[in-house]
Amino acid sequence: MSDLNLKSNLPDPDGFYAQLLAAHDGLSKAQSDALNARLILILANHLGDEQVLAQALQAASDSASAPA
């Protein structure tokens, strides 16, 4: 269908990041991990494009193994 967009695409990325942090506020590590997992699955379902999701998994895996 389409390719993964890795360019900034949020009108207010700092605002979204603040919301993301606020959603985790007061949660234990396990609760925070569960929230992240639910969010990922909700967004993956919204995208619904397995090719784009595969590209996103690859991009995330590549960045996780890249030297800091």
N, C-alpha and C positions, 0 to 999 in steps of 0.2 A: 504494500500500500504506500508507505512513505518511509523516509529515513529519519533516524533519531536526530532531533534538534538539540545540539549542545551549546548553542548560543543563548545568551540571556534572553528570556522570553516572559519574564514577570514584570509587571508595571512597577512593583515595589518589592524587590527581592529582600531588602532589609526588614521591611514590615512582615513579610511572610516568615522570615527566619525568626523574628521576635515572637510571632504566633506559635511557631514550632517549639521554641524553647519554653514558652509559657504553658503549652500543652503537656510538657514533661515535668513542669515544676511540681515538686513534692512527691514524685513517683519514685518507687524503688527501682533498682537496676532491672529487675525482672518485669516490672510493670512498664518501664520505659521501652524495653525490648519488645514487649507485646504490643505496645502502642505503635512502634515503628513497623512491626510486621503487619498489623491491621491496616495502617496507612498505605504501605506498599501494595498490599493486595487490593485495597479499594481503588487506588490509582491505576494499578495494572488492569483491573476490570474496566475502569473508565476508558482507558486507552483501547483495550480490546484488540490490539494489533500484535500478534505473536512475533512478527519480524522486528518491529520496533522494540519490543520488550527484550528480545534476544540481543539486540544491539546495546540496549541499556545495561543489561547484565554484563556484557563483555566490557563495556566502557567502565563500569564500576569495578569489575575484577581487575582490569588493567591498571586503574588508578590506585587500587588497594595494594598492588604488588610493586608499584613504581617506587624507586628510592626517594626518600624525603629530602 
